[in-house]
Amino acid sequence: MLVERSMDAGWLSNAYAIADREGGTAVFVDSGADVEPLVAAVERWGATPAALLRTHAHGDHVAHEDELVSRFGIPVVAEPGEWEWGGLRVRGIATPGHSDDMVAFVVNDEAVLTGDTLFLDAVGGGSLEAISRAVMDVFMALPDGTRVLPGHTDETTIGRERERNPFVRVWSGAEPEGTDRVRVAGRDATLVVWSPDYDGKGKAWVRFDDGTDAIVGGSRVER
């Protein structure tokens, strides 16, 4: 399987081209980054584009969607299901949480496109319960060697995130919840998890004193 990534310098959002082989079939995944490197890769591989997979419709992931669709006359796939294009076998799995329309795509049981749900060392913002369910029930059910191609910045693997992602370690019981006291938007809270994030500002799971939980950007947390 051949993979090419393009990343937007401002949004840090990824777009991908994936092909089964040289001279074979390709798909694009998301389109928020410059698509020219992806088009060049597909042409270099001699592959024929068959579809554009959309993990979710936020602007930093769909900015160049119309360009790819019109250029290659390909459909946009943005829902759960199963497809086969050439030697590419794709499963789309609903993983709402960061957004209601979030879909992860597993390609040839080798790689998973996680959108804005699972990152290197972090998870996406959104409903804590829904994000936890997607990460633990969907992604952590995949083999450790599965490549994780996230919606922002660096690639990782399921095994690496199982061992080192702070959110996963607490959700799995490998680490206890944190107890440090913090403030978020003027509200007192307990810092349950702190992790790095793709933008360098950190990501936090906090529990407010009224018992509600939230995943928030690290810049909002006053220690």
HELIX and SHEET records of a PDB file:
HELIX    1   1 GLU A   36  TRP A   45  1                                  10    
HELIX    2   2 GLY A   59  VAL A   62  1                                   4    
HELIX    3   3 GLU A   65  PHE A   72  1                                   8    
HELIX    4   4 LEU A  128  ARG A  133  1                                   6    
HELIX    5   5 ALA A  134  VAL A  138  3                                   5    
HELIX    6   6 PHE A  139  ALA A  141  5                                   3    
HELIX    7   7 ILE A  158  ARG A  164  1                                   7    
HELIX    8   8 PRO A  166  TRP A  171  1                                   6    
HELIX    9   9 GLY A  218  ARG A  220  5                                   3    
SHEET    1   A 5 LEU A   2  MET A   7  0                                        
SHEET    2   A 5 ASN A  14  ALA A  19 -1                                        
SHEET    3   A 5 THR A  25  VAL A  29 -1                                        
SHEET    4   A 5 THR A  48  LEU A  53  1                                        
SHEET    5   A 5 VAL A  76  VAL A  77  1                                        
SHEET    1   B 6 GLY A  81  TRP A  85  0                                        
SHEET    2   B 6 LEU A  88  ALA A  94 -1                                        
SHEET    3   B 6 VAL A 103  VAL A 107 -1                                        
SHEET    4   B 6 ALA A 111  GLY A 115 -1                                        
SHEET    5   B 6 ARG A 147  PRO A 150  1                                        
SHEET    6   B 6 THR A 156  THR A 157 -1                                        
SHEET    1   C 2 LEU A 118  PHE A 119  0                                        
SHEET    2   C 2 ALA A 122  VAL A 123 -1                                        
SHEET    1   D 5 ASP A 213  GLY A 217  0                                        
SHEET    2   D 5 LYS A 203  PHE A 208 -1                                        
SHEET    3   D 5 ARG A 187  SER A 195 -1                                        
SHEET    4   D 5 ASP A 180  VAL A 184 -1                                        
SHEET    5   D 5 VAL A 221  GLU A 222 -1                                        
END                                                                             
